[in-house]
Amino acid sequence: MGNTINRNKKTVSKPKNREVVPNHLVSDDIDPCQRPNASFLTNAIKTTKYTVFSFLPRNLFEQFHRFANIYFLFIVLLNWMPHVNAFTKEVAMFPVLFVLSVTAVKDGYEDYRRYRSDKKVNHLPCRVYSRKQRRYIQQEWQDIHVGDIIHLSCNEVIPADVILLRSSDRQGICHIDTSNIDGENNLKQRSVIAGLHQQGDEFHPTMFTYTTECELPNKEIYKFHGAMVSRLGEKIGVTQNNLLLRECVIRNTDFVEGIVVYAGHETKALLNNNGPRYKRSKLECRLNRDVIWCVLILLLMCLYCSLGSGFWMGKFEDSQHVPYIAYSSVTQFSPTYRAFVTFWTYIILFQVMIPLSLYITVEMVKLGQIYFITNDCDLYDRASNKRILCRALNINEDLGQVEYVFSDKTGTLTENRMVFKRCTIGGVDYSGNATDSGRSGQAKPLSESQPETNADDITQAEDVTLMQIKEETDGIPLDPRLLQEAAHMTFKGDGAVQLNIPEQSRRISVFFLLLAICNTVVVSQDHIDKMDATGMVHEEEEESTQKKPSERGQKVRKHLKKFSQLFKGGAGDFSHEPLENSYDESDGDDGYGTISDSPKDADTGQTEELVNTHYSCRSPDELALVKAVSCYGCRLVKRSATLVNLLSPGDGQVPIKILHVLPFDATRRRMSVIIEHPVSHQVVLLCKGADSAIFNNLATFQGDSDQEEIHRNTMEQLTNYAKAGLRTLCMATRVLPPQEYEKWLEEEMAAESSLDHRESLLYEAACKIETKLELLGATGIEDKLQEGVPETIAALRQAGINVWVLTGDKQETALNVAYSCQLISFDQELICLTARNKDSMRDLLKGKQEHIKRLKQEREAHSGGKSTEPGDRQVALVIDGKTLGYVLEPDIEMEFLRLTAHCNSVLCCRATPFQKAAVVKLVRDHQTKLTCAVGDGANDVSMLQMADVGIGISGQEGMQAVMASDFALPRFYMLRKLLLVHGHWCYDRLARMILFMFYKNASFVFLLMWFQLFSGFSGSIMVDELNLIFFNIFYTSLPPLVLGIFDKDAPGDLLDREPQLYQQGPRGQVYKKTSYFISILDAFWQSLVFFFVPYLVSGSPSDIRSQSTHAAVHLNYSLSGTELQESNLRVCQNPLVVRMPKSTRVPIVTRTPEYI
């Protein structure tokens, strides 16, 4: 028995990793169920929920999970019980059957659409390697299995998650379009596994014998680790850079081949296909509470009427002559029994008290509101051809109740279209303006004397350059001194061959080299595949694939010619001979090529290669730096996983071997590339990152006055850049000793091939090598504010919304942008929180709170004792990331919240993605205020998901924020209309519609109850049972829809001009805690009027049923009229009404809002 238990445990336990064996190594004689990959899913997808036989029972089972459906099913069953039934059994079933049928038809149609979509995808063609035919054959997507090797051509969609084994590119790279996965339009570069094939060997599936070990299927689209294991047990690491994801598209690559590791529903794309997230709005929570009150009122009314029935029967001694009661037996005549039975009869009769159509009406209204929001022309951006996207369909009204807005800065408040403005190299500031740089007194290098140059030549060259290549430079200010240095940039001075080159020129050379290659910029050209769709290979003449030079190619050649003339025309004392072949020590068999003989060769012989070159990158900062260094003549020509080709003014086209890439991550805040120097073959590390990440890892320079001065000047210039609102990055380098690099490489390779704790091992290895750096300089990149940002933030603050900006930028940069966008004004009291430890942080918070209290007392005394409104508080708070980490501690966070309660503007600098989400969660949970987060990048995703309302900006950093958001806007300024206008309307419409539905149902039920006073509490009804059933579903269903979708309590331009009108939403002025009871009391009063006024006027109690019927009809008309009068629609001006026939139009007197 114990063995059985152990055996069962083994069956339940899941393996930690997946092992994939190539299918062409498995014999066809082996039973398919016994094959190594048999336990993995196939590539067929099935997103349908039902089958023909399971649809009806399963759909009914799902629908009866809703409490409302269960309640009304109980009413139907109750009506079938003898002596309890109030209606005809068939009639009582109609409302429930109607709702269930409509929902079933909707669910069935949606599932049929999914079936057709699945069928279309499963039958797409793909080329799979066949063991039997020993070539690629055409198969359908659904027939692909894990372990298959597939062939994909340019512009072909990837059918499964594939590890890249071969590429048509000689360097083993390919480009993919991931817009179907993350929405990003820029191409991503992937490469063949390094070290998998010997140099020069041609890949063929039959020669591939490696087993793939990888992690189990998961949702992490940006993380993947595994290993290729040979038959001898040797492991080669596999990373995300080698993985092609399902639904991506091959671009600018002739063809690729790879092995399938995840198929079907185990692919990362389908694991992430969860649809829009469901959120419960604040108003919906209050609605559910009031529905409970409806149930309680219903029970009280039923109890009252049942007791009345018992007392009515107790008044009569003769059981055979009780008015309105028709009981034949004495046992049934018991008053107690009568009260019990009548209680359940009234449950059926008064069921209208709980509105059956309420939730359906709310959903329809929200869809209508979303339709009009989506089609608002003011929320459409012509420049990007994007409109607002509503991903969450059930929190429209939350847009009108926001009290806190948390916004990212870069790409959200700013354009995120980076333009390189200036840089500092070796402590020298190159600002693009010779006059300004000369006044700064830093034009002279620190270690070398500056050679004399012809100022007239420089100015003339600058004027010619800026006028002739204005389109190519894209607004980049070119510094004339840096242009002259770049014209003679060479790698000689940084190698083993030492020439008479100033130290500053060497720094500029390495600085430009770093900017050109230490990035993730993808360089791509157009390609074609020679294999057709059936797997047959057709050789084509080389001439047929050549294209005639295009206009763009002529433009590029003209551009290169202008640069060549500029570099040759400005020669000074720095002129050198180009690198000769004698300096080319590269091995002819290594596949890296040779250095061109002269720049002229690079300009002419390589022009055709540059004609169709495209740059794309996820990071706008990196793209701006590559464009800037290209304008100075150092152009990135080609890139692969192991090689980068640069076009250098002094050396021509230079191949540089890439040894290792340490990608950027939010913890290290830097990126590094390890290269082999093209001349000296030294191992050089190039590092780029935030100033804190670089300066903390610099080598000590005790006694080196030049390095101390470079360090000091660079820090000063970084501060100046930040004050000017520029984004800053620091650059550093280091020559690695061979023994240290080899030892580190062993640790790095072990970390890459590890399947456990891989991320932490890679982090430790990167931090170990990124030390003892030499500071080169820094860059300043401009990111302008978006149009309308200051006005939008000012309007939000006028509306009583607290605006917080959470950014990862330096405090000086963030503060400058905060002043520019009017988040902080100069007349505000600015509080900066900076603490060294947790204890000092606590004391600092208490001191600042006391300071604010004194300021408040002074203002109250100055204003004659009147307290200021929240919007009048003139206090702004600034806090950096390190200090933010202290205030987020559980024992300090409440003190921090008390301080921020006095501030309507908060600026958090150097904030990590985790800290952004933690700040939003802190305010949301402890302040119980409705929060809204706005962001555009992947680092904002956690913040958007944490907020009550997440709004993504579809900017330059891809679509990850949009995919994680509830609403997506093309531009930040549109937030003003979305919140202040549409948010106000949605909240006001939905709140009044819900209250009206409670009011109209309660009015009708009260009429039924008054009728019981004149019918001996017999449970009889005053109107026909069909009219009673249809009252809620048909007769009074249209007015709530009209109110909830079309009503406008104030014009949009008025709400935009007067932001303070928005405050009725956050304050809950339309739907208060007492609003429900006021509506019920109103219904109670009006039911008294409609029932008893006709009764008293007629003076004929004998015809009470006829009078009650007239009262019900008049109530129906009154409800519709009240609804139309309550709404502020100009019905006859609405296009929907204008198209109605004249006979159906009714003149309506509308109410004018008080503030118009």
N, C-alpha and C positions, 0 to 999 in steps of 0.2 A: 504493500500500500504506500509505504514511504517512497519507493521508487517511482510509483505512478505520480505522486505529488511533485517530485523533483522533475519528472519528465514533462509534466504540465507547465511547470514554471519555465522550463527551457523554451517551450513552445510560445509562451506569452511574451517572454523578454524579447525586445527588439535589438537588432544590431546597431552599433554606434555609427558605422560607416557603410557605404555601398561599394560592392565590388562588381565591376562590369567587365565581362569577357567578350572580346570581339566575336560576332556571330559567325564570321567566315572561318573561324578556327574550330567551330563545333560541327561535328559530323551530322549529316542529314539523317543518319540511321537512328540517332538518339531520339527517344520519345519527346515531343515538344514540352510535355509537362515536367520532364526531368532535366531540361537544359539549364545551364547556369543562370540565365537571365529570365527564367520562366516566371519568377515571382514578381517581376516588375510589370507595371501597367503598360498596355500598348498605347499607341498614339491616337487611338479613336477617342473622341470626346462625346460626352452625353450630358447636356445641361438641362434636359427636360426633367420635370418632376413626376409626370404621370405616364401611364400607358392607357390603352383603350379600356382595359378591364379594371385598372386601379383608380381611374379618374374619379368616378362618382364617390366611392367610399372614402378615398383619401381626401378629396376636396371637402366633403362634408365633415370629416374628422378635423381638418384644419380650421374650418369656419367655426366649428363649435368649441374651439379653444378661446374664442372671444366671449367675454362675460355677457355682453348685450344679447348675442344670439342665444346663449343658454337661457337667459332670463325670459326672452320671448318664446322660446320653445316650451319653457315651463308654463307660461300663460296658455299656450295652445293645449298642452296636455291637461291643464287644469280645467279648461273649457269643456273637455270631453267627460268630465266626472258628472254623474247624476246630481241633480239639485244644486249644482254650483254653476253650471254653464250659464253665461249671460248672452251669448250669441249663437247663431247657427254654427255647427262645428266646421263646416267647409269655409264659411266666411272668415272665421277667426284664424284659419290657417293662411289666408291670403297674404297678409303683410310679411310673415316670415318666409313663406315660399317665394315671394317677390324678391326680397333682399337676397336670399340664398341663390336664387336663379341668376340674378344679375351678376353677383359676384362669381358664380361658377362659370358663366359665359365669358366674363372678363379673364378669369384665370385660364380657362381652356384655350382662348384665343392667344394669350401670351405664351402658353406652353407650345402651341402649334407653331408660332413664329420661331421659338427656340429650336424646335425640331427641324424646321427648314434650314435654319442657319447652321445647325450641327451637320446636317446632310451635305450642305454645300462645302463646308470646311473639310469634312472627312474625305471627300472625293477629289480634293485638289491633287494634282500630279507632283511627283518628286522622283529623282533618280537615286536608286539604292543599289549598292554593290551586291551582285549575286554570286554566291559561292559556286553554284552549279554552272552558270554560263561564263564565269570569270570576267565579267564586265558589268558596267552599270546598266540597269534596266529601269524602265518607268513603272512606278507603283503609286498607289494612292496613299495619302497621308495616314489613313487609318490602318494601313498595313505595315507602317514603320514600327520597329521594335527597338528597345534599348540594346545597344551593342551593334546596331547596323552602322555601316559607313555610307554616308550620303554625299552627293555632289550637288553643289549649288552654284548658279550663275549670277552675274550682275543683275540687280533689280529683282531678284527672286526672294520671296518671303521664306524665312527659316521655319521649318515645320516642327522642330523640337529643340531642346537644349543640347547643343553640340559642342564638343571640344575640338578646336581647330587643329588639324593635322597637316594640312597642305594649303598653300595659297599660290595663285598664279604669279604673285609678286616675288621677285628674286630674293628679297629680304624677308619673306615669310609674313607679310602683314596683309591685312584687309580692313576695309572700312564698312561700318554698319550704321544704318539709320534706326535709332531706338525710339522714334516718336510714338510708336504704338505701345511702348512700355512706359516711358516716363514723360512723353510729350515733348522732349527736347529735339529741336530741329538740327542741331549741329551733329556732324558725323563723329562716331567713336572709332578709335583704332584698336584692332585686335591683332594678335600675332600668334604664329605657330610656337609650340612649346620649345623653349630654348634647350638645345642639347639633345633633342629627340632624334634628329637625323644627323648623320655625318655630313660635313661640308661637301656639296656637289652631288650627294646621293639623290636620286629621283624617288619620290615617295610612290609606293604602290600598295594597295590594300593587302595583297597576299604576303607582303613582307612585314606587315605590322602585326607584332605578336605581344604587345604590351597589354597588361591588365590594368584597368583604371580603378583606383581607390579614391572615393570622394565622399563628401558629407551626404547625409540623408536629405531628401527634398525639403526645401524651406522657402520662405517668402523673400529672403534677402537678395534683391536683384543686383546689389552692388558688392556682394561678398560671395566668394567661392574659393574653396581650397581643396586640394586633392593631390594625387601623385600618380605617375605612370610607373608601374612596376614591371621590370623585365623578367625574363625567365630565370635569370641569375639572382634575382632579388634586389637589383639596383633600383633606386627610386629617383624620379625626376619630378620636381614640384610643379603643380598646376595651379594657376591663379585665375582671378576674374578676367585678367587680360587675355586668357586663352579660351574663354567661354563665349559662345554665340547663343543668344537667348531666342526662344520661340517668339514669333510675330515681329522680330526685327527684320530689316531688309538689307541685303548685300548691296553695297554701293561702291562704284569706282574701283572694282576689282573684277578681273575676268572671271575667275571661278575660285571656289574654295572646296575643300573636302574635310570631313570630320566625322567623329564617332558620337553617336547618340548616347547621352548619359541619363537624361530625364525625358520622359515621353508623356503625352496626354495630360491628364490632370495632375501629374507630378511635376510639370514644368513650372518655373517660377512665374511665368506670365499668368497661368491659370490659377495658381495658388494665391496670387494677388488680386484676382478678379472677384472681389467681394461686393461690388456695387456700391451705391451711395450709403453712407452711414445713417443710422436712425438716431435722431435726437428728439427729446421731448421738450417742447417749448414751455416757457413759464406760464403762459396763459392756458395751455392744455392741462397742466397740473392743477390749476385753479378750477378749470372746468370739471375735472374728475372729482374734485372735492364737492362741488356744487351738485353733481349728479347724486352723490351720496345723500346730500340734503333732500333731493327730490325723493329718494327712496324713503327717507324718514317721514317726510310730509305725507307721502302716499300711505304709509302704514298708519299714521295718525288719523288720516281721513277715513281709511277703511275701518279702523277701530271705532271711530266716532259713529259711523253709519251702522256698523254691526251692533253696537250697543243700542243705538236708536231703534233698530229692528227688533231687538229683544224687548225693549220697553214698550214698543208699539203693540206687540203681541200680548204682553202682560196686561195691557189695559182692558182686554176683552175677555169676558168669561166664557162666552160662547165661541168655541173654536170653529164653528161652521160659518160664522158671519164676521170674519175679520176683513175689513176693506183691503183691497189690493193683494191679499194673500189667498192662495188657492191650494191649501193642504187638505188632503182627504183623511189622513189618519191622525189619531191623537198623539202618537209617538213623534210624529213629525211636527206636531204643534208646540213642542216644548220650546219656550223662549230661549233657553240656553242653547239648545241645538240650532234653533233658528239664527241666533247671533253668530254661532260658529260657521254655519254654512254661508251666511250672508257676507262674512268677512272675506272669504275667498272669492265670492261673486264680485265684490267690489274691487278686489285685486285685478280681476279681468276687466271690469268696467272702467276703472281709473288708470289703466295701463298707459294711457296717453300722457300721463304726468311725466313719465320718463320718455323723452323724445326718441323714438326708434330711428328717425332719419337724421338725428343730430350729427353723429360722427361721419355719416356719408356726406351730409351737406358741408361739414367743415372741410373734408378732403376735396370736394368739388370746388369750394370757394378758394382754397389754397392753390389749386391748379389754375384757376382763373386768374388769381393774383400773379402767379408766376408767369403766366402767358403775357400779361401786360407789362410786367417788369422786363422780361426778356426782349420784348419788342419796343422798348423805349429807345428812341433815336438818340437821346442824350447819353445813353449808356453804351453807345457804339463808337469805336475809335476807327476813323477812316484810315489813319496812317498804317495801322497794323491789321486792319480788316478783321477786328475782333469785337465781339459784343459780350455783354454780361452772360455768365454761365451760372445757372442755378442748379447745384448738385443736390442740395437738401430741399425736399419739397414740403417739409412740415414745420419749419421754424420761421416762416415769413414774419409773423407778428413779433418775434424777438428782435427784429431789426428796428422796431419802434420803441424798445425798452432798454437800449444799451446805455450803461452808465460809465463804463471804462473801455477805452480803446488802447490796445497795445500794438504798436507799430514797429516794424523793422525800418531801418534807414536805407541801406543800399538797395537800389532797385525798387523800393517801395515809395519812399519820399523822393529819391533821386532817379535819374534816368537809367542808371546802370549801363550807360554807353560811355565807357571809359576812354578818356583822351589823355595821352601822355603829355605833361606840361613841363616838367623840369626834373632834373636829377642832380645828385651830388656824388662825385667820384673822388676818392682820396681827399675829402674835405673841401673840394672845390665845387662851388655851386654853378651849374650850367642851367640857366633859366630860360634860354631862348631869346634873351634880350641882352645884347652886348653892353649897352649902357648901364643897365641895372647891375649886371654882374661886375662891371668895372667899379661901380660905386661901393660894392660890398667889400672890396679889398681882398677878394679871395681868388682872383683870377690866376695868381701865380702859384704853381705847384709848390708843395711844401719842401720836397727834397731836391728838386732840380730847378734851375733857373729857366725862365720862359724865354724861348728864342724869339727874336724880333720877327714880326710878320708885317706884310703890307696891308694896312687897314683898308685902303681903297679897294684892293683886290678882294678882300674878304667881304666888304659891303656890297660890291658889285656882284660877287658870286651869290651872296645871300639873296639879293633882289631878284636875280635871274631864277634862282632855284624856287623861291617862294611863289613867283608868278607862273613859272612853267609847270611845276609839279604840284600845284595847289590841290588838284583833285586827288592825287595819289597820297599826299601827306595827310589828308583828312583833318586839317586844322591843327596839326602838330607843330608847335613852334620850334624851328630848328636853330640851335645855337651855333653861330658861325665858328667859334673856337672848337667846339666839339665836332663840327663838320670837317674842319681841317685835320683834326686828329684822326677822325674816322677814315679820311681819304687815304691814309697810309697805314691803316691798321694791319698788323701782321702778327703771326704767332711765333716769329723768330725770337723776339725778346723774352718770351715766356718759356722758351725751351732750352735745350742743351747748348744750342748755338747762340751765343750772346753777342749781340751787336750793340753799337753805341746808341741805344734807345733810352730815353728818359723813363724814370720809374712811373711817372704819371701816365705816359703812353702805354706802358705795360698794364697798368691798372685798367685803363680804358678798354684795352684789347680783351682782357679777361671779363670785364664788366659786360661788354657787348656779347661776348661768347655766352655768358651766363643767361642774359636776357633772351638770347636766340634759342637756346636748347633746354633750359631748365623750365619746362612747361609741359602742358598736355595738348598743345596745338597740333591738329591733324592737317597734314599736307596731302592733298588728293588730286588725282587726274581721272580722266574717263577711260574705261576699259570695256572689252567685249570678251565673250567666251566662245570657243570653237566647238564645244560639245552641244548637240541639239537636245531637245526635250526627251528624246527616246534613249539617250545615252550614247549615241554614235558620235564619233569625232570626225570633223571635216576640216581639212587643212585649207586655208585660204591664202591667196597671194598677199604678200606683205604690202604691196602697193594699194590693195583695196581697202586697207584699214587706215591708210594715211589720209589726213584731212588737209584741205587747203588752209593756208594761214587766214585766220579770221581777223575781223577788225580789232577784236580785243588783243589778239596776238601782236598786231602791228602797234597797238597802243603800248603794250608791255615793252616791245623792242625800243620804241621811241623813249619810253620812260627810262630804260637802262642806258640808253645813249646819253640822255641828259645827265644822269648821275655820273657816267664815265667822263663827260666833259667837265663836270664840276670838280671831280676828284683830280683830274689831270691839270686843270687850270689853276688850282690854288696851291701849287707846290711851294714848299718853303724849305727850311733846314732839315725837315724830318723826312725828306724823300729817301726811299730805299729801293733797291732792286727787288723785283718779285722773287719768290722762292724758286730756286732752280731744282732740276731733277736730282742733283746731288744730295739735296736735303731730304728727298723722299726715301725713307727707310722702311716703308711698308712692304710686307711680304706680298709678292705677286699672286700667291695662291690663296690669300685670305679673303678675297672677294670684296675688298674695300676700295679698290681703285687707287688712282694716284692723284696728286695735286696738280691742277692745271698749270701750264707754263706761265701764264700771265693773266691779268684781269681781262685783257682784251679777248682772250679765248673764252673766258667765262661769259662775256657779254654777247659774243657772237655764236660760238658753238653750242652754248647751253640755252640760247633764247627759246628754241622750240620746246624745250622741256618746261620752261616757265610759262608758256602761253596759256595752258589750261590748268595752272596751279591754283588751288583754292585753299584758303585757311579757314578752319572752323575750330571752335573750342568752347567747352562748357563755361570757362571762366572768362568774363569780359576783361578782367585785369590782365590776364596772360595774353589775350589777343591784342590788347592795346600795347603791351610791351613789345610783342613780336612785330607789330606794325611800325612802332617807333624805331626799333633798331634796324628794320628794313629800310626806313627812310634815311637812315644814316649810312646805308650801303652794306650792312651785314644782313644778308637775306637768307632765310630758311628755305632751302630748295626741296629737300626730300627727307623723309623720316621713316625709319623702321624701328623694330624693337632693339636692334643692335647697332644701328648706324644712323648718323645725321649728316646731311650734306649742307654746308654753308657756302654762300657766295660772299667772299671777303674782298674788299677793295684792294688790299695789298697782296693777297695770295691767290685770287681766283676762287674756283670751287674747291672746297676743302672737305674731305670725308673725315668724320670724327667718330671713333668707335665708342659706343655706349656700353659700359660695363655693368652698370646697375642703376635702377631708378627707385628712389625712396619716395613714394607718393605723399602728398599733403594729407594731413589729418588734423582734426580740430583740437586734439590734445597737444601734439608737438607744435602745431601752427607754423609749419615750414615744410618745404619740399627740397629734395636734394637729387642731384644727378652725378654719378661717378663716371668719368670718361678717361680714355687713354689719349694723352696729348698727341696731336698729329705729327709733331716733329721729335720731341724728346721721348715720347712714349712713357712719360711719367703718369702715374695714376693721380688724377686731380678730382677733388670733390667740389662741386658748385652747389651752393645752398642759397635759398631764397625764402624769406618768411617775414613774420611780424617782428618789429623792433625788439620786443622783449624776448622772443624766441631766439634771435640772433645774438643780441648783446650778452645774454646770459651764457653763451657758449663760445665767446671769443677767447683767443689765447692771451695769456698775460703779457703785458708789454712794459715791464719794469725797466726803467732806464732808457727806453726808446722814446725820445721826445717827439719824433715824427708820428709814430702811432698814437701817442697820447693826444697830439693835436688833431689828428684825423678823427679820433674817437670823439673828442670834445666838439669839433666843428660839425661833425655829422649829427650829433645829438641836437646841437643848436639849430641846424638846418631842418631836421625832422620836426622840431617844435614849430618852426616858421611855416613849414608846409602844412602842418595840421591846423595852425591858426588860419591859414588861407583856405581851409576847407578841402585840402587835397588828401587823397588816400595814400598811405605810405607803405612801402615795402623795402626791406633791407637786403643787401646782397653780400655774400661772404664766400671765401674759397679756402682751400687747404690742399697742399700736396701730401699725399699719403705715402708713407714709407712702404716698400713692397712687403716686408715681413708682417707689418701691422695689417695691411690690406688682406693678405692671404689668410691670416688668422681670423680676421673678421668675416671674410667670405665663407669660411667653413661654418661659422655660427649662423650666418644669414641663410645659407642653403639648407641647413638643418631646420631652421625655423620655417622656411618656405615649404619643405616637404612634410612638416609635422601636421598631423590632423587634430591634435589636442592642444588647446591654448595657443593657437597659431598667432592670433592677433597680438597677444601680450609679448610673445617671443619676438615677433617682428618689430614691435615698438621698442623693446629693450635693445635690439641690435641696431636700430636706426639711431637711437639716442647715444649709443656707444661710439659711433663713428662720427657723429656730427658735433665734434668738440674741437677745441684748439683752432678755431677758425680765424682767418684774416679778414678784417672788414674791408670791403671794397667801396661801398657807398649805399645809396638809397634812391628811390624814385618817388615822384609825386604825380599822382594821376587824378585828373579832375572828373568828378561825377556831378553834373549839374542837377539842380532841383527840377522835378517835374513841373509842368505847367499847372497852376492853380493850387499848389500845395499850401502856401501860406494862407490863402483865403479859405481853404477847406478846414485847416486846423483851427483858424480863428472862428469859423462858424460852428465847429464842433464844441469849442469851449464856450461860446455864447449859448449853446444849447444845453449847457450844464454837464457836458461829458468830460470826464477826466482823461487826458491824453498822455500816455506814457510812450517813450521811444526806447526800444531795447536794441542795441547795436553792438557789434563786435569791434568797432573802430576805436581808435585812441580818443581820449577824453577831449583833447584840443580840437580834433576833427569833428567829433560829434557835437561839441559845444558850438562850434562855428555854424554847422548846419542847423542846429536848434535855433540859433538867433535868426538865421536866414529864413527859416520856415515859420517863424513866429511862434514856435513852441515855447520859447523863453523870450521875454521882452526885457529891455534894459531897465525898466522901472520896477521889475520884480526883485524881491529879496532872494538872492541865489545862495543856496545851502549846498556845500560840497562835502560829501561824506568820504573820508579816507582814514582807514584804521590799519594798524599793524598787526593787531591780534584781536581775539574775541572779547577779552575783558575791556580793552580800551574802546571797542565798538559799543559796548553796552553803556559806558559812561558818556560817550559821544552822543548817542541817541537821546539820552535823558537831558543832556545839556542843550541840544538843539530844540527839544520840545519846550523847555523852559524859555528859550529865546523866542520861539514863535508865540508862546502865550503872552510874553511881554509886548511883542509887536501887535498882537491882536488887541490887547488892553489899550495900547496907545491909539490904535485906529478907532476903537469904540469911544475913547475919551474925546478924540478929535471930531468924531461924527455925532457927538451929543448923546452917547450911550446906545446908539442903534447898532445892532450886530450886523455884520456884513453877510451878504449872501455867498453861497459857495463859489459862484462865478467871479466874485470880487476879491477872492483871496489872492494876494500878490506874493506868493511864495513858490519858488521852483527848486527842485531837488536834483542834484547830480551825484551819481555814485558809480564807482568803477567795479570791474568784475571781481577783483580780489576782495574788496569790502563787501560786495554783494554776497559772496560765499559765506561771510560771517553772519549777515543779517538773515539769511535763510535757515540758520540753525533754529531748531524748535523752541529753545528758551529765549531767543531774541526776536523772532519774527513778529510777535505781537507788538513789541516796542517800535519796530520799524513801521508796522501798519498804522500805529497811532500817529507817528510822525507824518506819514504820507497822507493821512486824512486831512491835514492842514494844507496840502499842496495839490494844485490842480495841474501841475506839469512836473513830470518826473523823467529824467534822462539816465538810463543805465548804460554805461560804456564797458567795453571789453567783456560783454556777456556771452557766455557759451550757449549753445542750443539747449542744454539741460537747464541752465539758469533761466533762460527765457520762459520755458515751460513751467519752472518752479515758481516764478514770480506771478504768472497768470493763475496758477492753481492756488497760490496763497491768497490773492485778492478774491478769487471766485468763491473759495470755501469759507473764508473768515469774514469777508465783508458782505457776503450774501448779495452781491450786486451782479447784474448781468454783464458779462465781459465779452469783448469782441477783439480778436487778434487779426492783424493784417500783415502779410508777408509775401515774399516772392520767391524765396530760395529753399533749397533742401534743408538748410539749417533752421528754417522757420516751421517745419512740418509739425514737430512736437508741440510748439506753441499754438498752432492753429487747431490741432486736435484737442488741446486742453481747454480752450476757450469755449464759451457757450455758442458763439458764432465765429466761425473761421472764414476769413475772406482772403483769397489768394489773388495776387497781382500777376497776370500773365505777361511777365517782362522778358528779360534777357537771360535769366538763369534757369530756363527750362520750365517744365510743367509739374514738378513734384509738389510744389505748394498748391497749385491749382487742383491737383488730384486729391489732395488731403483736405481741401477746403469745403465749406458749405456753399459759398458763393465765390465767383471769380470775376474780377474787374480788369479791363485793359489798363486803366490808369487810376492813380490814387484819388484825383479830384472828383471822380465819379462817386466816391464814398459819401460825399455830401448829399447828393440827391438820393442815393440808395437809402441812407438812414433818415435824413430829415424830411424827405417827401414820401418815398415809397414805404419806408418803415413806419412813418406816422400813419399813413393811410391804412396799411395792412393791420396794424394794431387796432386802430379806431374801428375799422369795418368789422373785423372779426369779433372784437369785444362786444360791440352793440348787436351784432347778429346773434351771438350766443345768448345774450340777455333777452333778446326779442323772442328767441325760440322757447326759452323757459317761460317767458311772459305769456305767449300765445297758448301754449299747452296748458299752463296753469289756469288761464282764464276759462278755457273750455271745460276742464275738469271741475272747476268750481261751479259752473253752470249745471253740470250733471249732479253735483252734490246738492245744490239748492232744489233741484227737482225732486230729490229724495224726500225733502220735507213735506212735499205734497203728494207723495206716492206711498206713504207708510214705510219708508225705508225698505221697499220690496226688492230693490236691485233692478227695477225696470228702467229703460232708457227713454229719453224724450224725443230722440230722432231715430231715423232708420239706421239699422246696424251697419249697413254699407257706408252711409254717410259718416258714421262715427269712425269706422275703420279708415276711410279715405281722407279724413280731416287732416291727419298729420302727413300722409304720403303724397297727396295730390293737391288738395284744396289750398293749403297754406305753405306749399313747398317753394313756390317761385319767389315771393317777396324776400325771404332770407337770402336766396342766391343773388338777387339783384343788389341787395344791400351790401353783401359781403364782397362782391366783385367790382361793382361800379361806383359805389358811393364815395363822395369826396366832401368831407366836412369843411375843407378849406382849399382854395386853389393852390396848385403846385408852386406858382411863382411867389405867392404870399408865404408859404411855408419855407421857401428858400430865402426870402428876404428877412423873415422874422424867425431866426433859429430857436428863440426861446419858446415858441409854440410846441417844440418837440418834447418839452419836459412833462407833458401830460402822460406820455408813455412810461418813462421811468418812475414817475410818481403814482402810476396806476389810477389816474383820475377817471378813466372811462369804466374800468372794471375793478372796482374796489372790493374789499372784503364784504362790505355791506350791500354791494350792488345787486347781488342775487336776491337778498331779502326785500330790497326796495321793489324789484321787479315783481316778486311774488305778492307783495302788498298791493302794488298797482293792479295786478291781475285780480286780486281779491276784491278790490274796490270796484273795478269796472264790471266784474261779473255780477256784483250786487246791483249795479245800475241797470245792466242789460236784462237782468231777470226780474227784478222787483218793480222797476218803473212801469213796464207794460202791465204787470200784474195789478198794481195799484190803480193805474189809469183805467183799465178795462172794468175793474170792479166785479168781474165774473170769474170766481175761482173754479167754476165747473169745467171750463175749457182750458185748464192749465196745460194740457199737453200741446194744444195748438199754440198757446202763448209761448211755451218753452221752445217750440220749434222755431217760431219767429225770432225769439231771442238768440238762438244759435245761429240762424242765418244772418241776423244783423251783426252779431259778434264776428262772424267770418268776414263780412264786408268791412267792419270797423278795424279788424286786425290788418287787413290789406291796406286800408286807407291810412291807418296809423303808421304802418311801416313806410309807406311812400312819403308821408308827411315828415316822419322822423328822419328819413334820408334826405340828403341835400343834393340829390341828382337833378340836373336839368334834363329831365327825361326826353322832352321833345327836341332837345339839341343833340341827343346822343345818336350817332349814326345807326345804331341798331333799331332805334325807334323811328327815325326818319324814313327808313325803308318799310315800315309797317303800313298796312292799308289805312286810309283815313278813317274808316269806320271803327278801327280798333284803338284810335288815339283818344286819350282822355285828358282834358286840361287839368293840370295839377298845380296847386299853390304850394310852393316850397318855402322852407324856413331859411332865412338868411343868417349865417353865423354872426355872433355878436361882435367878433373882432374884425369883420369886414367893413 
